[in-house]
Amino acid sequence: DTGVSQDPRHKITKRGQNVTFRCDPISEHNRLYWYRQTLGQGPEFLTYFQNEAQLEKSRLLSDRFSAERPKGSFSTLEIQRTEQGDSAMYLCASSAGQGFTEAFFGQGTRLTVV
Amino acid sequence: AQSVAQPEDQVNVAEGNPLTVKCTYSVSGNPYLFWYVQYPNRGLQFLLKYITGDNLVKGSYGFEAEFNKSQTSFHLKKPSALVSDSALYFCAVRDMSYSGAGSYQLTFGKGTKLSVIP
């Protein structure tokens, strides 16, 4: 499968715990995005990387959220001190080419904070 | 700030009939517009995009969309609906307000659930 891969697919955690999600983009895609989707809503942008550089962050992204893409390949999204409001589907996407092109999404990681 | 409105939470259409899923947008500058589809337990799949050029854009699975600048709309259409088209459809617009050069983030609508009835 050469699509965007996300791990784990599901995560249940207790409030206050830290969680980390991984995203493997399509090979050679230089751009990587994280979005969050809650029930009944469209995806909301969280952050964007071009290669290893984090170039955009949403104002919605609190200090408890951090993302990395250390070698310009896979990325991790960490949420510290999780809250019930963090429960959502976390989507990763990647794109390639010059300029703004369509992004290809993974299946997401569903986080439930209890 | 850019925004996208999908005025219908749900659209029902009989199999074989034409379908339209509506989208209107608000953005500064020239819009980059996208349609994505989400099937249950699957990720968002890209259908089509408008960046420039012909107002009628053709995409995957027989879908097309018509860009109308005066009405700020980008409605998704298909001449003949299939039961397998039943899914959640999202319209999205690129944020062009980011330091004049355009952001790489998309703003999505809330989605429209399409149900094709056999």
Interface residues (C-beta under 8 A of the other chain):
Chain A: G3 V4 R31 Y33 G40 Q41 G42 P43 E44 F45 Y48 Q50 L55 E56 S58 L91 A93 F100 E102 A103 F104 F105 G106 Q107 G108
Chain B: V4 Y32 F34 Y36 N41 R42 G43 L44 Q45 F46 K49 I51 F90 A92 R94 Y98 G102 S103 Y104 Q105 L106 T107 F108 G109 K110 G111
